[in-house]
Amino acid sequence: MSTHPMASAGTLDQEFGIKGVVSISVPGYPYPNITSVGIGPDKKIYFAGTGEGGTEPRVVYVLGRLNEDGTTDTTFGTAGLAIGHVPGASLINVKSFAFQPDASLVILGNASGLEYYDAPFLARYDADGKLDTSFGTDGHCLLIINLAPPAGFISSSAKNYRESSTASDNASGAQGVVILPDGKILAFKQHMFNLALSHGLIIRLTQDGSLDPEFNQLGYIAVIHPDYLHHRTLLRNIMVQADGKYLGCGNVGGGEHPRALMFVRYDTTGIPDVSFGGKNGFVTIADDQSAVEWMVQQPNRRILGVGNAYSAPTKGMMISIEHDGSPNIQFNRGEAFYTDLEPGAMTAWEGAALQRNGRIVTVGGVGQFNGEVDIVVARFIDAQFDPDFNNGQGWVRTRLANGAQYATGVTLQEDGKIVVCAFASASRAVILRYHA
């Protein structure tokens, strides 16, 4: 009987795909970009993103499924892929997806076309990878929400969101969609009026894809910090906490108030939770260069915020707060923790997850800005590198080719293995699995 030594945490799982790597291709679309990955109720690996460079349409969204060993599950969609297009859209990006109790999936992204700009869209697919035409309009829900700037805002350069040349969600990192216990759907976007003014939207839909009038009577709320009413409130992600409340994160800036990290919490009707932060439902933490882009629920109802400090060079950033919004002094003494993996090189986090033992996994890229960048996976125990990961280093870099390559999302299997989706080159998207 042969025995196999235990694989070292942080090494690629050689039993997955080809030496730990699966390449994803989209027939007819030579430029795939996979931006989200998750484990389904069936324990299989799902991924979502876009395919670009086609003839007509030139861009599509894609949803796919892999078996546990990384082989394509050909029973899903057509040969393992479901390919869709948002009616009238010339540009599409996919942010995230979530599973409903019946194992169907809801995709969230943004789309732009001649009739709309950067509008959130959702699509629902059944467990076999077939578009659910009972959802929205023939399977799609396109949310064109016209907003006016807050009262009192005056700017000769003000533009509405269809005319603005600034990218709203592209600058906001990964975004989430949440299936609520009653089957309703929570989503969000960042709404830009111009370079100086923006705020977030938290949106709730009924099960059939309609705006939910029980949520703020409109089906959505505007997320605007009162101290930055005529400036920038940047909503970058949302989550639903164990008590059912809706938590958002991002950053604020502009005007006489300093730029700061931001958390905000609402109850299920859309009313700010004044017990969070002790004032208006917002918590801000002074930081003139960073943003919170993802959140992870920690034990004892604590919240871990993960993002980046956009200094020169970029650094990864983490901060932990208590359930009431006060600093978690057990994590880096309550202060933001910055990660600079290599002197003079950028370190950028593009996703995060929490293992069952409380260890923090972050993924992204490390290297030279606009140059050689490699996929990176790191693991932390609180604000310290995990000495059991990658033979004591605490992080591992993976180079698949020359040029820019970086992780775009992460999920964890039940056995703790780390599954990462990544951009590997202008024409290659990959999924990798690492030992835990």
ChimeraX attribute file (.defattr): number of C-alpha atoms within 10 A of each C-alpha:
attribute: neighborCount
match mode: 1-to-1
recipient: residues
	/A:1	2
	/A:2	3
	/A:3	5
	/A:4	5
	/A:5	5
	/A:6	7
	/A:7	13
	/A:8	15
	/A:9	21
	/A:10	25
	/A:11	19
	/A:12	22
	/A:13	23
	/A:14	16
	/A:15	13
	/A:16	19
	/A:17	20
	/A:18	14
	/A:19	12
	/A:20	19
	/A:21	21
	/A:22	20
	/A:23	16
	/A:24	19
	/A:25	18
	/A:26	21
	/A:27	12
	/A:28	13
	/A:29	18
	/A:30	15
	/A:31	19
	/A:32	27
	/A:33	29
	/A:34	29
	/A:35	24
	/A:36	27
	/A:37	27
	/A:38	24
	/A:39	20
	/A:40	18
	/A:41	14
	/A:42	10
	/A:43	13
	/A:44	16
	/A:45	25
	/A:46	20
	/A:47	23
	/A:48	26
	/A:49	26
	/A:50	25
	/A:51	27
	/A:52	20
	/A:53	15
	/A:54	15
	/A:55	9
	/A:56	9
	/A:57	17
	/A:58	16
	/A:59	23
	/A:60	25
	/A:61	24
	/A:62	21
	/A:63	25
	/A:64	25
	/A:65	28
	/A:66	23
	/A:67	17
	/A:68	17
	/A:69	17
	/A:70	21
	/A:71	15
	/A:72	19
	/A:73	19
	/A:74	14
	/A:75	13
	/A:76	19
	/A:77	20
	/A:78	14
	/A:79	12
	/A:80	19
	/A:81	26
	/A:82	20
	/A:83	21
	/A:84	18
	/A:85	19
	/A:86	24
	/A:87	11
	/A:88	13
	/A:89	21
	/A:90	17
	/A:91	19
	/A:92	25
	/A:93	24
	/A:94	26
	/A:95	24
	/A:96	24
	/A:97	27
	/A:98	21
	/A:99	21
	/A:100	22
	/A:101	12
	/A:102	9
	/A:103	15
	/A:104	19
	/A:105	24
	/A:106	23
	/A:107	24
	/A:108	25
	/A:109	29
	/A:110	22
	/A:111	23
	/A:112	19
	/A:113	16
	/A:114	9
	/A:115	9
	/A:116	18
	/A:117	21
	/A:118	27
	/A:119	23
	/A:120	25
	/A:121	21
	/A:122	25
	/A:123	26
	/A:124	28
	/A:125	22
	/A:126	18
	/A:127	19
	/A:128	16
	/A:129	21
	/A:130	17
	/A:131	21
	/A:132	19
	/A:133	15
	/A:134	13
	/A:135	20
	/A:136	19
	/A:137	14
	/A:138	12
	/A:139	20
	/A:140	24
	/A:141	21
	/A:142	20
	/A:143	18
	/A:144	13
	/A:145	12
	/A:146	11
	/A:147	12
	/A:148	10
	/A:149	18
	/A:150	14
	/A:151	8
	/A:152	8
	/A:153	12
	/A:154	10
	/A:155	10
	/A:156	5
	/A:157	10
	/A:158	16
	/A:159	17
	/A:160	15
	/A:161	23
	/A:162	17
	/A:163	12
	/A:164	17
	/A:165	13
	/A:166	13
	/A:167	16
	/A:168	21
	/A:169	24
	/A:170	14
	/A:171	11
	/A:172	18
	/A:173	19
	/A:174	21
	/A:175	25
	/A:176	21
	/A:177	25
	/A:178	22
	/A:179	21
	/A:180	16
	/A:181	10
	/A:182	8
	/A:183	14
	/A:184	18
	/A:185	24
	/A:186	22
	/A:187	24
	/A:188	26
	/A:189	26
	/A:190	26
	/A:191	27
	/A:192	27
	/A:193	24
	/A:194	22
	/A:195	16
	/A:196	15
	/A:197	23
	/A:198	25
	/A:199	25
	/A:200	24
	/A:201	18
	/A:202	23
	/A:203	23
	/A:204	30
	/A:205	22
	/A:206	19
	/A:207	18
	/A:208	18
	/A:209	22
	/A:210	18
	/A:211	20
	/A:212	20
	/A:213	14
	/A:214	15
	/A:215	19
	/A:216	16
	/A:217	12
	/A:218	12
	/A:219	19
	/A:220	23
	/A:221	19
	/A:222	18
	/A:223	24
	/A:224	22
	/A:225	24
	/A:226	11
	/A:227	15
	/A:228	20
	/A:229	20
	/A:230	22
	/A:231	25
	/A:232	26
	/A:233	30
	/A:234	33
	/A:235	32
	/A:236	27
	/A:237	26
	/A:238	26
	/A:239	22
	/A:240	20
	/A:241	16
	/A:242	9
	/A:243	8
	/A:244	13
	/A:245	16
	/A:246	22
	/A:247	22
	/A:248	25
	/A:249	27
	/A:250	28
	/A:251	25
	/A:252	30
	/A:253	24
	/A:254	17
	/A:255	13
	/A:256	9
	/A:257	12
	/A:258	15
	/A:259	22
	/A:260	22
	/A:261	26
	/A:262	27
	/A:263	27
	/A:264	25
	/A:265	29
	/A:266	24
	/A:267	17
	/A:268	16
	/A:269	17
	/A:270	22
	/A:271	15
	/A:272	19
	/A:273	21
	/A:274	16
	/A:275	15
	/A:276	21
	/A:277	18
	/A:278	13
	/A:279	11
	/A:280	17
	/A:281	21
	/A:282	25
	/A:283	21
	/A:284	19
	/A:285	18
	/A:286	15
	/A:287	17
	/A:288	16
	/A:289	16
	/A:290	27
	/A:291	29
	/A:292	28
	/A:293	30
	/A:294	26
	/A:295	27
	/A:296	17
	/A:297	19
	/A:298	19
	/A:299	11
	/A:300	8
	/A:301	14
	/A:302	19
	/A:303	23
	/A:304	24
	/A:305	24
	/A:306	28
	/A:307	27
	/A:308	21
	/A:309	22
	/A:310	17
	/A:311	11
	/A:312	11
	/A:313	16
	/A:314	23
	/A:315	23
	/A:316	26
	/A:317	23
	/A:318	27
	/A:319	25
	/A:320	29
	/A:321	22
	/A:322	17
	/A:323	18
	/A:324	18
	/A:325	21
	/A:326	16
	/A:327	20
	/A:328	18
	/A:329	12
	/A:330	12
	/A:331	19
	/A:332	16
	/A:333	13
	/A:334	15
	/A:335	16
	/A:336	20
	/A:337	18
	/A:338	19
	/A:339	19
	/A:340	16
	/A:341	17
	/A:342	12
	/A:343	9
	/A:344	12
	/A:345	18
	/A:346	23
	/A:347	30
	/A:348	28
	/A:349	31
	/A:350	25
	/A:351	24
	/A:352	25
	/A:353	23
	/A:354	20
	/A:355	19
	/A:356	13
	/A:357	9
	/A:358	14
	/A:359	16
	/A:360	22
	/A:361	22
	/A:362	24
	/A:363	30
	/A:364	27
	/A:365	26
	/A:366	30
	/A:367	25
	/A:368	18
	/A:369	15
	/A:370	8
	/A:371	11
	/A:372	16
	/A:373	25
	/A:374	26
	/A:375	25
	/A:376	26
	/A:377	28
	/A:378	22
	/A:379	29
	/A:380	19
	/A:381	16
	/A:382	18
	/A:383	20
	/A:384	14
	/A:385	18
	/A:386	20
	/A:387	14
	/A:388	17
	/A:389	21
	/A:390	20
	/A:391	14
	/A:392	12
	/A:393	14
	/A:394	19
	/A:395	24
	/A:396	21
	/A:397	20
	/A:398	18
	/A:399	15
	/A:400	14
	/A:401	13
	/A:402	12
	/A:403	16
	/A:404	22
	/A:405	27
	/A:406	27
	/A:407	31
	/A:408	26
	/A:409	28
	/A:410	26
	/A:411	23
	/A:412	23
	/A:413	18
	/A:414	10
	/A:415	10
	/A:416	15
	/A:417	18
	/A:418	24
	/A:419	22
	/A:420	29
	/A:421	32
	/A:422	28
	/A:423	22
	/A:424	24
	/A:425	18
	/A:426	13
	/A:427	16
	/A:428	18
	/A:429	25
	/A:430	21
	/A:431	27
	/A:432	24
	/A:433	28
	/A:434	23
	/A:435	20
	/A:436	22
